[in-house]
């Protein structure tokens, strides 16, 4: 696998589809897009997405090749709409040395000491939401989880209260809706609406940043840490860059976490006694819920949810890993080929796009036993199936572009689940709630209806 003479190797099999748009429409609308082509062409195939010739590479070996050759054969790439709406200063779209410098600065907001600062505030936010959900009794949970994750992102990453600024969430949602669309600048398009919202969001973020700069330094949220952080040369981020980075952090700390938490709630949901009619792949697992709750009892239900106690929740760790394996919140990622190379006997031409596929990797039966079954025990130390091959488990991608906030995400998932399992029961009101649309984000929208109650008598 090395740079190669383009005349000596064949291109991967596949079909470019229609002129210009290629197979982009099918990619977005057909949940079986990758699966169908995998069965037809194998683990490496070509297509055309977003107007670019694209090679989709599937499996842990493909992931290893991609992630270990960043800045050699490959460079980060996003669709044009995403790059524009995130902003040129966003760490997500930066490349090479500047990306590494900015990543180093941003990582300071996700070190263990910072995460320990976030824990008690995260629990307080969640408890307020749980109190509200309990009083509602029956609710459509997905939009509520979206509000909760946005609240956490605003308070712990930016230091502002989204609950007191409903316009902030509305602008954010419309901005997100345009991130993965065609960048057509006409007034009625999602992209143009998102551009307008980006400007308004940046105006709000600028006001927050300027206010914080006049206040005493603080390490209680990511923004406070970023305002103090310097790179190896002693340089700090300027205002324009901070604004783009904050917007990126809000996106990363909200969208995928909403998906992950919704999936967790689905897998642990309590069903009516009659389970004979459940045919959906999200069929619930009461034995898993029972084990998670039993672990909480053994640790002591009255014990605080601090860093030390969270570390002891080893079975819950396995459940979180299995949720992220079974239902990854991100479907994959893209790279630009900056130097022609070879993989598995095929030419990967310079200037093309390469994409990796997270769900198909997580369903590889050469790595995972019965991968279509939900089985947290596969991550027990005695089995550790994800350790059999490098990059076999990639919910947060890998290599030098691995998700910078992955420990924040895992902390939020763990605390969220532990508190809910300790104090509450929730029951799906219909099996029809369960829906995975096959895109990178699970979208339950108005279908996730539950009965949410506090446990009658807590055991200590």
FIPA-997459 format. One record per residue (C-alpha): x, y, z. Coordinates in Angstrom, 1 decimal. Layout:
BEGIN
+--------+--------+--------+
!     px !     py !     pz !
+--------+--------+--------+
!      X !      Y !      Z !
...
+--------+--------+--------+
This chain:
BEGIN
+--------+--------+--------+
!     px !     py !     pz !
+--------+--------+--------+
!    0.0 !    0.0 !    0.0 !
!    2.0 !    2.9 !   -1.3 !
!    2.0 !    5.7 !   -3.8 !
!    1.8 !    4.1 !   -7.2 !
!    1.8 !    4.5 !  -10.9 !
!   -1.7 !    5.1 !  -12.0 !
!   -1.2 !    3.2 !  -15.2 !
!   -0.6 !   -0.1 !  -13.5 !
!   -3.7 !   -0.6 !  -11.4 !
!   -7.4 !   -0.9 !  -12.0 !
!  -10.0 !    1.4 !  -10.4 !
!  -12.4 !   -0.2 !   -8.0 !
!  -15.7 !   -1.6 !   -9.4 !
!  -18.8 !    0.5 !   -9.2 !
!  -21.1 !    3.0 !  -10.9 !
!  -20.8 !    6.8 !  -11.1 !
!  -24.6 !    7.2 !  -11.6 !
!  -26.1 !   10.3 !  -13.2 !
!  -24.0 !   13.2 !  -14.6 !
!  -22.9 !   15.8 !  -12.0 !
!  -25.1 !   14.6 !   -9.1 !
!  -23.9 !   11.0 !   -9.4 !
!  -25.6 !    8.7 !   -6.8 !
!  -26.0 !   11.5 !   -4.2 !
!  -29.8 !   11.2 !   -4.0 !
!  -29.6 !    7.5 !   -3.4 !
!  -26.9 !    8.0 !   -0.8 !
!  -29.1 !   10.3 !    1.2 !
!  -32.5 !    8.5 !    0.7 !
!  -31.6 !    4.8 !    0.5 !
!  -30.7 !    3.4 !    4.0 !
!  -29.3 !    0.3 !    2.2 !
!  -27.1 !    2.3 !   -0.2 !
!  -23.8 !    1.0 !    1.1 !
!  -25.1 !   -2.5 !    1.9 !
!  -26.4 !   -3.0 !   -1.7 !
!  -23.1 !   -2.0 !   -3.2 !
!  -21.1 !   -3.9 !   -0.7 !
!  -23.0 !   -7.1 !   -1.7 !
!  -22.5 !   -6.3 !   -5.4 !
!  -18.9 !   -5.0 !   -5.5 !
!  -17.3 !   -6.0 !   -2.3 !
!  -15.6 !   -3.9 !    0.4 !
!  -14.0 !   -1.3 !   -2.0 !
!  -16.2 !    0.3 !   -4.7 !
!  -16.5 !    3.6 !   -6.6 !
!  -19.4 !    6.0 !   -6.9 !
!  -20.1 !    9.7 !   -7.3 !
!  -21.2 !   11.8 !   -4.3 !
!  -21.6 !   15.6 !   -4.0 !
!  -20.2 !   16.0 !   -7.5 !
!  -16.9 !   14.1 !   -6.7 !
!  -15.8 !   10.7 !   -7.8 !
!  -15.7 !    8.8 !   -4.6 !
!  -14.3 !    5.4 !   -3.3 !
!  -16.1 !    3.8 !   -0.4 !
!  -13.8 !    1.6 !    1.6 !
!  -15.2 !   -0.8 !    4.3 !
!  -13.7 !   -2.6 !    7.2 !
!  -11.1 !   -2.3 !    9.9 !
!   -8.1 !   -2.7 !    7.5 !
!   -9.5 !    0.1 !    5.3 !
!  -10.0 !    2.3 !    8.4 !
!   -6.4 !    1.6 !    9.5 !
!   -5.1 !    2.6 !    6.0 !
!   -7.1 !    5.8 !    6.0 !
!   -6.5 !    6.9 !    9.6 !
!   -2.8 !    6.2 !    9.6 !
!   -2.1 !    8.0 !    6.3 !
!   -3.7 !   11.3 !    7.1 !
!   -1.6 !   14.1 !    5.6 !
!    0.3 !   11.6 !    3.6 !
!   -2.2 !   10.2 !    1.1 !
!   -5.3 !   11.7 !    2.5 !
!   -6.6 !   15.0 !    3.9 !
!   -9.8 !   15.9 !    5.7 !
!  -12.7 !   16.7 !    3.5 !
!  -16.3 !   17.9 !    4.1 !
!  -19.1 !   18.6 !    1.6 !
!  -19.0 !   22.3 !    0.5 !
!  -22.1 !   23.2 !    2.5 !
!  -20.6 !   21.8 !    5.7 !
!  -17.2 !   23.6 !    5.2 !
!  -19.0 !   26.9 !    4.6 !
!  -21.4 !   26.7 !    7.5 !
!  -18.8 !   25.5 !   10.0 !
!  -16.4 !   28.2 !    9.0 !
!  -12.9 !   28.2 !    7.7 !
!  -11.5 !   28.6 !   11.2 !
!  -13.3 !   25.5 !   12.6 !
!  -11.0 !   22.8 !   13.8 !
!  -13.3 !   20.3 !   11.9 !
!  -12.3 !   21.7 !    8.5 !
!   -8.7 !   22.8 !    9.2 !
!   -5.9 !   20.7 !    7.8 !
!   -2.3 !   19.8 !    8.4 !
!   -0.2 !   21.7 !   10.9 !
!   -2.8 !   24.3 !   11.7 !
!   -5.3 !   21.5 !   12.5 !
!   -2.8 !   19.9 !   14.9 !
!   -2.1 !   23.2 !   16.7 !
!   -5.8 !   24.1 !   17.1 !
!   -6.7 !   20.6 !   18.2 !
!   -4.0 !   20.8 !   20.9 !
!   -5.6 !   24.0 !   22.2 !
!   -9.2 !   22.7 !   22.1 !
!   -8.2 !   19.4 !   23.8 !
!   -7.5 !   21.4 !   26.9 !
!  -11.2 !   21.8 !   27.4 !
!  -11.7 !   18.0 !   27.5 !
!   -8.8 !   16.9 !   29.8 !
!   -9.8 !   14.8 !   32.9 !
!   -9.6 !   17.9 !   35.2 !
!  -12.0 !   19.8 !   33.0 !
!  -14.4 !   16.8 !   32.7 !
!  -14.4 !   16.5 !   36.5 !
!  -15.5 !   20.2 !   36.7 !
!  -18.4 !   19.5 !   34.3 !
!  -19.8 !   16.4 !   36.1 !
!  -21.8 !   18.0 !   38.9 !
!  -23.2 !   20.7 !   36.6 !
!  -24.2 !   18.1 !   34.1 !
!  -26.0 !   16.1 !   36.8 !
!  -27.8 !   19.3 !   37.9 !
!  -29.1 !   20.0 !   34.4 !
!  -30.3 !   16.5 !   33.9 !
!  -32.1 !   16.3 !   37.2 !
!  -34.0 !   19.5 !   36.3 !
!  -35.1 !   17.8 !   33.0 !
!  -36.0 !   14.6 !   34.8 !
!  -38.2 !   16.4 !   37.3 !
!  -40.0 !   18.0 !   34.4 !
!  -40.4 !   14.8 !   32.5 !
!  -41.7 !   13.0 !   35.6 !
!  -44.4 !   15.6 !   36.0 !
!  -45.4 !   15.3 !   32.3 !
!  -45.8 !   11.5 !   32.8 !
!  -46.3 !   10.8 !   29.1 !
!  -44.0 !   12.6 !   26.7 !
!  -42.5 !   12.6 !   23.2 !
!  -38.9 !   12.1 !   24.4 !
!  -36.7 !   12.7 !   21.4 !
!  -37.2 !   16.5 !   21.1 !
!  -36.8 !   16.7 !   24.9 !
!  -33.5 !   14.9 !   24.7 !
!  -32.4 !   17.4 !   21.9 !
!  -33.3 !   20.3 !   24.2 !
!  -31.3 !   18.6 !   27.1 !
!  -28.1 !   18.0 !   25.0 !
!  -28.3 !   21.6 !   23.7 !
!  -28.7 !   22.9 !   27.2 !
!  -25.6 !   20.9 !   28.4 !
!  -23.6 !   22.1 !   25.4 !
!  -24.5 !   25.7 !   26.0 !
!  -23.8 !   25.7 !   29.7 !
!  -20.7 !   23.5 !   29.8 !
!  -19.1 !   24.5 !   26.5 !
!  -20.1 !   28.1 !   26.2 !
!  -21.2 !   29.1 !   29.6 !
!  -24.6 !   30.5 !   28.6 !
!  -28.1 !   29.3 !   29.4 !
!  -30.1 !   28.3 !   26.3 !
!  -33.3 !   27.9 !   28.3 !
!  -33.4 !   31.7 !   28.7 !
!  -32.8 !   32.2 !   25.0 !
!  -35.3 !   30.2 !   23.0 !
!  -34.2 !   31.9 !   19.8 !
!  -30.7 !   30.4 !   20.2 !
!  -32.0 !   26.9 !   19.8 !
!  -34.3 !   27.8 !   16.9 !
!  -31.4 !   29.4 !   15.0 !
!  -29.2 !   26.4 !   15.8 !
!  -31.7 !   23.9 !   14.5 !
!  -32.1 !   25.8 !   11.3 !
!  -28.3 !   26.1 !   10.9 !
!  -27.9 !   22.4 !   11.4 !
!  -30.6 !   21.6 !    8.8 !
!  -28.4 !   23.2 !    6.1 !
!  -25.1 !   21.5 !    7.0 !
!  -25.4 !   18.6 !    4.7 !
!  -27.3 !   20.1 !    1.7 !
!  -26.4 !   21.3 !   -1.7 !
!  -24.8 !   24.8 !   -1.4 !
!  -27.4 !   26.6 !   -3.5 !
!  -27.6 !   30.3 !   -2.5 !
!  -31.3 !   31.0 !   -3.2 !
!  -33.5 !   32.5 !   -0.5 !
!  -35.8 !   29.5 !    0.0 !
!  -33.0 !   26.8 !    0.2 !
!  -32.0 !   25.2 !    3.5 !
!  -28.4 !   26.3 !    2.8 !
!  -29.3 !   30.0 !    2.4 !
!  -31.5 !   29.9 !    5.5 !
!  -28.6 !   28.2 !    7.4 !
!  -26.2 !   30.9 !    6.2 !
!  -28.5 !   33.5 !    7.7 !
!  -28.7 !   31.6 !   11.0 !
!  -24.9 !   31.2 !   11.1 !
!  -24.4 !   35.0 !   11.0 !
!  -27.0 !   35.5 !   13.8 !
!  -25.5 !   32.7 !   15.9 !
!  -22.0 !   34.1 !   15.5 !
!  -23.4 !   37.5 !   16.6 !
!  -24.7 !   36.0 !   19.8 !
!  -21.5 !   34.0 !   20.4 !
!  -19.5 !   37.2 !   19.9 !
!  -21.5 !   39.0 !   22.6 !
!  -20.9 !   36.1 !   25.0 !
!  -17.2 !   36.0 !   24.3 !
!  -16.8 !   39.8 !   24.7 !
!  -18.7 !   39.6 !   28.0 !
!  -16.5 !   36.8 !   29.2 !
!  -13.3 !   38.6 !   28.4 !
!  -14.4 !   41.3 !   30.8 !
!  -15.0 !   38.8 !   33.6 !
!  -12.5 !   36.9 !   35.9 !
!  -10.9 !   33.8 !   34.3 !
!  -12.9 !   30.6 !   34.8 !
!  -12.3 !   26.9 !   34.1 !
!  -16.0 !   25.9 !   34.6 !
!  -16.7 !   25.6 !   30.9 !
!  -14.9 !   25.1 !   27.6 !
!  -15.1 !   28.7 !   26.6 !
!  -13.4 !   29.8 !   29.8 !
!  -10.6 !   27.4 !   29.1 !
!  -10.2 !   28.4 !   25.5 !
!  -10.0 !   32.1 !   26.4 !
!   -6.9 !   31.3 !   28.4 !
!   -5.4 !   28.6 !   26.2 !
!   -2.2 !   29.1 !   24.2 !
!   -0.4 !   27.1 !   21.5 !
!    3.2 !   26.0 !   21.6 !
!    4.3 !   29.5 !   20.5 !
!    2.3 !   31.2 !   23.2 !
!   -0.4 !   32.5 !   20.8 !
!   -4.1 !   32.6 !   21.8 !
!   -7.1 !   32.3 !   19.5 !
!   -8.5 !   35.5 !   18.1 !
!  -12.2 !   36.5 !   18.3 !
!  -13.1 !   35.3 !   14.8 !
!  -11.5 !   31.9 !   15.4 !
!  -13.1 !   31.5 !   18.8 !
!  -16.5 !   32.1 !   17.3 !
!  -16.1 !   29.4 !   14.7 !
!  -14.6 !   27.0 !   17.2 !
!  -17.5 !   27.6 !   19.7 !
!  -20.1 !   27.0 !   17.0 !
!  -18.3 !   23.7 !   16.1 !
!  -18.2 !   22.6 !   19.7 !
!  -22.0 !   23.3 !   20.0 !
!  -22.6 !   21.1 !   17.0 !
!  -20.3 !   18.3 !   18.1 !
!  -21.7 !   18.4 !   21.7 !
!  -25.3 !   18.3 !   20.6 !
!  -26.2 !   16.5 !   17.4 !
!  -24.4 !   13.1 !   17.8 !
!  -25.0 !   13.0 !   21.5 !
!  -28.8 !   13.4 !   21.0 !
!  -28.6 !   10.3 !   18.7 !
!  -26.5 !    8.3 !   21.2 !
!  -28.7 !    9.1 !   24.2 !
!  -31.9 !    8.3 !   22.3 !
!  -30.4 !    5.0 !   21.2 !
!  -29.5 !    4.2 !   24.8 !
!  -33.0 !    5.1 !   26.0 !
!  -34.5 !    2.8 !   23.4 !
!  -32.3 !   -0.2 !   24.2 !
!  -33.0 !    0.1 !   27.9 !
!  -36.7 !    0.9 !   27.6 !
!  -39.1 !   -1.2 !   29.6 !
!  -41.7 !   -3.0 !   27.5 !
!  -45.2 !   -4.4 !   28.4 !
!  -45.2 !   -8.0 !   29.4 !
!  -46.4 !   -9.1 !   25.9 !
!  -43.3 !   -8.9 !   23.8 !
!  -44.5 !  -11.3 !   21.1 !
!  -45.4 !   -8.6 !   18.7 !
!  -42.0 !   -6.9 !   18.8 !
!  -40.2 !   -7.4 !   15.5 !
!  -38.1 !   -4.3 !   15.1 !
!  -34.3 !   -4.5 !   15.3 !
!  -34.5 !   -2.3 !   18.3 !
!  -36.3 !   -4.9 !   20.3 !
!  -35.6 !   -4.1 !   24.0 !
!  -33.4 !   -6.0 !   26.4 !
!  -34.8 !   -6.1 !   29.9 !
!  -31.9 !   -8.3 !   31.1 !
!  -29.5 !   -5.5 !   30.2 !
!  -31.6 !   -2.9 !   32.0 !
!  -31.7 !   -5.2 !   35.0 !
!  -27.9 !   -5.6 !   35.0 !
!  -27.3 !   -1.9 !   34.7 !
!  -29.6 !   -1.2 !   37.6 !
!  -28.1 !   -4.0 !   39.7 !
!  -24.7 !   -2.5 !   39.2 !
!  -26.0 !    0.8 !   40.5 !
!  -27.5 !   -0.9 !   43.6 !
!  -24.2 !   -2.6 !   44.3 !
!  -22.3 !    0.7 !   44.1 !
!  -24.9 !    2.3 !   46.3 !
!  -27.9 !    4.3 !   44.9 !
!  -27.2 !    7.1 !   47.3 !
!  -23.6 !    7.5 !   46.2 !
!  -22.8 !   10.7 !   44.3 !
!  -22.3 !   10.6 !   40.6 !
!  -18.7 !   11.8 !   40.7 !
!  -15.6 !   10.8 !   38.7 !
!  -14.5 !    8.1 !   41.1 !
!  -17.9 !    6.4 !   41.2 !
!  -18.4 !    6.6 !   37.5 !
!  -15.2 !    4.8 !   36.9 !
!  -16.5 !    1.8 !   38.8 !
!  -19.5 !    1.4 !   36.5 !
!  -17.8 !   -1.2 !   34.3 !
!  -20.9 !   -3.0 !   33.0 !
!  -22.4 !    0.4 !   32.0 !
!  -19.2 !    1.0 !   30.1 !
!  -19.9 !   -2.1 !   28.1 !
!  -23.5 !   -1.1 !   27.4 !
!  -22.4 !    2.3 !   26.2 !
!  -19.8 !    0.7 !   23.8 !
!  -22.4 !   -1.7 !   22.5 !
!  -24.9 !    1.1 !   21.9 !
!  -22.3 !    3.0 !   19.9 !
!  -21.3 !   -0.1 !   18.0 !
!  -24.9 !   -1.2 !   17.2 !
!  -26.3 !    2.2 !   16.4 !
!  -23.3 !    4.6 !   15.7 !
!  -24.5 !    8.2 !   15.7 !
!  -22.2 !    9.0 !   12.8 !
!  -22.2 !    6.9 !    9.6 !
!  -18.8 !    7.7 !    8.3 !
!  -16.5 !   10.4 !    7.1 !
!  -14.7 !   11.7 !    4.0 !
!  -11.1 !   12.3 !    2.9 !
!   -9.6 !   14.0 !   -0.1 !
!   -6.9 !   11.9 !   -1.9 !
!   -3.8 !   14.2 !   -2.0 !
!   -1.5 !   11.5 !   -3.4 !
!   -2.4 !    8.6 !   -5.6 !
!   -2.0 !    5.3 !   -3.7 !
!   -3.0 !    1.6 !   -3.8 !
!   -5.3 !   -0.3 !   -1.5 !
!   -6.2 !   -4.0 !   -2.0 !
!   -4.9 !   -4.0 !   -5.6 !
!   -7.0 !   -0.9 !   -6.6 !
!   -5.9 !    2.5 !   -7.6 !
!   -7.0 !    5.3 !   -5.3 !
!   -6.5 !    8.4 !   -7.6 !
!   -5.3 !   11.8 !   -6.5 !
!   -8.1 !   14.3 !   -6.4 !
!  -10.9 !   11.8 !   -5.7 !
!  -12.8 !   11.4 !   -2.4 !
!  -12.6 !    8.4 !   -0.1 !
!  -15.2 !    7.6 !    2.5 !
!  -15.2 !    5.0 !    5.3 !
!  -18.4 !    3.4 !    6.6 !
!  -18.8 !    3.0 !   10.4 !
!  -21.9 !    0.7 !   10.6 !
!  -20.5 !   -1.9 !    8.1 !
!  -17.3 !   -2.1 !   10.1 !
!  -19.3 !   -2.6 !   13.3 !
!  -21.3 !   -5.4 !   11.6 !
!  -18.2 !   -7.4 !   10.5 !
!  -18.8 !  -11.0 !   11.7 !
!  -15.0 !  -11.6 !   11.4 !
!  -14.7 !   -9.3 !   14.4 !
!  -18.0 !   -9.5 !   16.2 !
!  -19.9 !  -12.6 !   17.2 !
!  -23.5 !  -12.3 !   15.8 !
!  -23.0 !   -8.6 !   15.1 !
!  -26.7 !   -8.0 !   14.5 !
!  -27.5 !   -8.9 !   18.1 !
!  -27.3 !   -6.4 !   20.9 !
!  -24.8 !   -7.9 !   23.3 !
!  -22.8 !   -5.7 !   25.8 !
!  -20.9 !   -8.8 !   27.0 !
!  -18.9 !   -8.7 !   23.8 !
!  -16.9 !   -5.9 !   25.4 !
!  -16.3 !   -7.7 !   28.7 !
!  -12.5 !   -8.2 !   29.4 !
!  -12.8 !  -11.9 !   28.7 !
!  -14.0 !  -11.3 !   25.2 !
!  -13.0 !   -7.8 !   24.2 !
!  -14.0 !   -8.4 !   20.6 !
!  -13.2 !   -4.9 !   19.5 !
!   -9.5 !   -5.5 !   20.4 !
!   -9.1 !   -8.3 !   17.8 !
!   -8.2 !   -5.8 !   15.1 !
!   -7.1 !   -2.2 !   15.1 !
!   -9.9 !    0.3 !   14.2 !
!  -12.6 !   -2.3 !   14.5 !
!  -14.7 !    0.0 !   16.8 !
!  -14.8 !    3.6 !   15.5 !
!  -17.8 !    5.5 !   16.7 !
!  -15.5 !    8.5 !   17.2 !
!  -13.5 !    7.8 !   14.1 !
!   -9.7 !    7.4 !   14.7 !
!   -6.2 !    8.5 !   14.1 !
!   -5.2 !   12.2 !   14.3 !
!   -8.8 !   13.3 !   13.6 !
!  -10.5 !   11.2 !   16.2 !
!  -13.3 !   13.1 !   17.9 !
!  -11.8 !   15.6 !   20.2 !
!  -14.8 !   15.5 !   22.6 !
!  -15.2 !   11.7 !   22.8 !
!  -14.5 !   11.6 !   26.6 !
!  -17.0 !   14.4 !   27.1 !
!  -19.6 !   12.4 !   25.1 !
!  -18.9 !    9.2 !   27.1 !
!  -19.2 !   11.1 !   30.3 !
!  -22.5 !   12.5 !   29.3 !
!  -23.8 !    9.2 !   28.2 !
!  -22.7 !    7.5 !   31.4 !
!  -24.0 !   10.1 !   33.8 !
!  -27.3 !   10.3 !   31.9 !
!  -27.9 !    6.6 !   32.0 !
!  -26.8 !    6.1 !   35.6 !
!  -29.1 !    8.7 !   37.0 !
!  -32.1 !    7.6 !   34.9 !
!  -31.6 !    3.9 !   35.8 !
!  -31.2 !    4.8 !   39.5 !
!  -34.3 !    6.8 !   39.8 !
!  -36.7 !    6.3 !   36.9 !
!  -38.5 !    3.8 !   34.7 !
!  -39.6 !    4.5 !   31.2 !
!  -41.8 !    2.4 !   28.9 !
!  -42.3 !    2.8 !   25.2 !
!  -46.0 !    3.3 !   24.4 !
!  -45.7 !    1.6 !   21.0 !
!  -43.2 !   -0.6 !   19.2 !
!  -43.8 !    1.6 !   16.2 !
!  -41.7 !    4.3 !   18.0 !
!  -38.6 !    2.4 !   17.0 !
!  -37.1 !    3.8 !   13.8 !
!  -33.6 !    4.0 !   12.4 !
!  -33.7 !    5.8 !    9.1 !
!  -30.3 !    4.6 !    8.1 !
!  -28.6 !    8.0 !    7.9 !
!  -25.8 !    9.2 !   10.1 !
!  -28.1 !   10.4 !   12.8 !
!  -31.1 !    8.5 !   14.2 !
!  -34.1 !   10.7 !   13.7 !
!  -37.0 !    9.7 !   15.9 !
!  -38.6 !   13.2 !   15.9 !
!  -42.2 !   12.9 !   17.0 !
!  -42.3 !    9.1 !   17.2 !
!  -40.5 !    8.4 !   20.5 !
!  -43.4 !    8.4 !   22.9 !
!  -42.8 !    7.1 !   26.4 !
!  -44.4 !    6.8 !   29.9 !
!  -41.8 !    8.3 !   32.3 !
!  -42.1 !    7.7 !   36.0 !
!  -40.0 !    7.9 !   39.1 !
!  -39.3 !    4.6 !   40.8 !
!  -41.9 !    4.1 !   43.6 !
!  -39.4 !    3.4 !   46.4 !
!  -35.7 !    3.8 !   46.1 !
!  -33.5 !    1.1 !   47.6 !
!  -30.4 !    2.1 !   49.5 !
+--------+--------+--------+
